[in-house]
Amino acid sequence: MLGIVRQKIGAKCINSSAAKQSFPRTLDAARRFSSAAKQMTVREALNSALDEEMAADPKVFMMGEEITKGLLDKYGPERVRDTPITEAGFTGIGVGAAYYGLRPVVEFMTFNFSMQAIDHIINSAAKSNYMSAGQISVPIVFRGPNGAAAGVGAQHSQCYAAWYGSCPGLKVLAPYSAEDARGLLKAAIRDPDPVVFLENELLYGESFPVSEEVLDSSFCLPIGKAKIELEGKDVTITAFSKMVGFALQAAEILSKEGISAEVINLRSIRPLDRDTINRSVRKTNRLVTVEEGYPQHGVGAEICASVIEESFGYLDAPVERIAGADVPMPYAANLERMAVPQVEDIVRAAKRACYRSVPKSATA
């Protein structure tokens, strides 16, 4: 592994022109990123991004659990290491390899297992560049499924966006679509800093249209830039990962009732695209934040603080936060559904923000 020849890759990220397009107000059209001729699942997008980055740069290698299909056969055991369930061990090895100048992609079976390795992620990877006065860079990606899956209980259903998003030195990404997955993973692998890449297990098999630009091997999305999935004028809805799809569904329902919602796909949790969020709120004068994680100290709370600090005078209604229930995830399916945000929760919050429904205090 350590004998891999060093090579510098000059590929740079390019912005997708699709991100600048205006979208018709239908859910189907909202999910078109440009004139797409091909459908791609999120799983295929991740696999293709890994494949292309490994082909382009011999310093890139993978190690961990649930190794991506087909890459072991193509690149061999020197660059694709299928490890035992020993997160602290292989994460530490990955961080050490990054110190040496390689570009590891560490895969967790689920991000819940990353807690076994959190010392390496926070203290070894995130802080080394600062503590070494810039002498040590740590180009490593930690990736795997994040958030609630289905019927796996409290210990396997947590969202780590706020956990890792609070740590200086890390970059934290949360893709929604195939375009997000492909472009952001490429950016993460090429980045000189440690990146936590939060996927969603329930999105792996979902298909999205992708353009020829997205399929180009040079395609990559900028870290720290959100995407306006759907333009609107009455209320801003921010979301990331699986909740973007829920927000788009809610926007479709709201449009039938005369409410024009603007849906922002955050893509990047740290750095957070505060400019895009605040510009939208200054236009719509209302904000609804959506996330699967716990409400206290969550991503939505940080967004609310940013809007209060920078755009308070533009708000025409109290900010609404939609988040997971403040309890460990129940195992029973009916209780599990109650513990995570649903489309109807977003619809009700947007209506409250637009004064189209009875306030929560009046029904308490």
Salt bridges, closest charged atoms under 4 A:
ASP28 OD2 - ARG32 NH2 2.34
ASP51 OD1 - LYS74 NZ 2.88
GLU52 OE1 - ARG182 NH2 2.89
GLU52 OE1 - LYS186 NZ 2.76
GLU53 OE2 - LYS186 NZ 2.91
GLU53 OE2 - ARG190 NH2 2.91
ASP57 OD1 - LYS59 NZ 3.27
ASP57 OD2 - ARG103 NE 3.92
GLU107 OE2 - ARG143 NH1 2.39
GLU179 OE2 - LYS227 NZ 3.86
GLU179 OE2 - ARG267 NH2 3.01
ASP180 OD1 - ARG267 NE 2.66
ASP191 OD1 - LYS171 NZ 2.94
ASP193 OD2 - LYS171 NZ 3.34
GLU199 OE2 - ARG143 NE 2.60
GLU206 OE2 - ARG31 NH2 3.02
GLU229 OE1 - LYS227 NZ 3.90
ASP234 OD1 - LYS233 NZ 3.52
GLU257 OE1 - LYS351 NZ 2.85
GLU262 OE1 - LYS283 NZ 2.51
ASP273 OD2 - LYS225 NZ 3.77
GLU302 OE2 - ARG274 NH2 2.98
GLU320 OE1 - ARG352 NH2 3.00
GLU320 OE1 - LYS360 NZ 3.82
GLU344 OE2 - ARG337 NH2 3.15
ASP345 OD1 - ARG348 NH2 2.65
